[in-house]
Amino acid sequence: MYTTLFYIILIIIIADYFLDRYIGYLNTTRWSDRLPDELKGIYDAEKYARQQAYQRENYRFGLVSSGLSFILILAMMLLSGFAFINDLSATVSIHPAIWALLFFGMLLLAAEIISLPLGIYDTFVIEEKYGFNRTAPKTFFLDKLKGWLLALVIGGGILSLVIWIYGNTGRWFWVVAWGTLALFSVFMSMFYSQVIVPLFNKQTPLPEGELRNAINNFAGSVGFRIDHIYVIDGSKRSVKANAYFTGLGSKKRIVLYDTLIEEMTTEEIVAVLAHEIGHYRKKHVVQGLVLGLLQTGLLLFLFSVFVESPNVSRALGVEEPNFHIGLVAFTLLYSPVSMVTGILLNMLSRRNEFQADAFAAEHYSPEALSSALKKLSVKNLSNLTPHPAYVFFNYSHPPLLQRLEQIKKFEKDDR
């Protein structure tokens, strides 16, 4: 039985890799050296050529990084790499939590050694070449260090707690762990911007003036109270622009990238925020949180069925089942289900984006929203002609041209 599971895992890994590569290839068939008619008025010929070159370079880089990951995971399976790391970490301690932390720590260390040069190349070569990068080497490595510390403190703490729950609650492990992770998810949804973001970025209240007044006036006109509006120093890392809402209830806040304020008019910024308010008014934020919690519950239930199976651990070359080996095997086996749920969630997300666009166009300005979306896309050198299959599998937002087509309906209504 464990031999069959071994081959099933191999087939899943190989099929997943080649499916991704095929979908990526389909996307390249939409590239063109000539500015498509539908993009005239959004890109000019020079900017479009630069966008196409950026897409090609990122695609080639993705082939290298994904190919390297594919080779490594295959090697881990074929050469009993997981069993080796399991045995190596057991020489230090077989206490369940310490053993698991050592096991995953070694895996993550190996992954970082491999991914660090790729990250450096992506940031300081590709992003630099196309004028996006503003990250100083010191900032880059400090970000990495902080990320490692957070992974150790938060990730390690949660893993240890879940293992403790597993060892002390028996068959109800998945229920107790689900409740614990649900509380943590709600806490992070409310306080992420206050707890995590300040470790990496400075957030300052948006000063009184035209922009703040415009935001408050619009929010008041749709009955949406927002007391916390902040500007984040995104420009210390990239020129790419963004804005987002975070938090729940009284803890919700608007966060504007300083690059967004530099690039857009007051009307365009308010239109972007009207879109985000639309997500709140349409209950998309709560919907996403609930769906995430339900998905976590399903994962934990299925994992509880697999974790103690000797056949599952033997498929990775380990005779005696344990928590961390069971988690690795389950993650690999679950990936087809994860792909399906990911597609369904992306479909729902794309529908929600259309609804939020409609809210902003109806309650504020379709023209300002269209202009803002065009500016964001051009500023970020976004691909505006993706292949439908690539959109189906990977896009959480509809392509820009589809969004503009929907927004046009409100422009006609205005006339």
Secondary structure as UniProt FT lines:
FT   HELIX           2..28
FT   TURN            29..30
FT   HELIX           37..39
FT   TURN            41..42
FT   HELIX           45..78
FT   TURN            79..80
FT   HELIX           81..90
FT   TURN            91..92
FT   HELIX           96..121
FT   HELIX           122..126
FT   HELIX           127..129
FT   TURN            130..131
FT   HELIX           137..150
FT   HELIX           151..155
FT   HELIX           156..169
FT   HELIX           170..172
FT   HELIX           173..195
FT   HELIX           197..199
FT   STRAND          203..205
FT   HELIX           210..221
FT   TURN            222..223
FT   STRAND          229..232
FT   HELIX           234..236
FT   STRAND          243..246
FT   HELIX           249..251
FT   STRAND          253..257
FT   HELIX           258..263
FT   HELIX           266..281
FT   TURN            282..283
FT   HELIX           284..306
FT   TURN            307..308
FT   HELIX           310..315
FT   TURN            316..317
FT   HELIX           323..363
FT   HELIX           366..379
FT   TURN            380..381
FT   HELIX           388..394
FT   HELIX           400..414
//
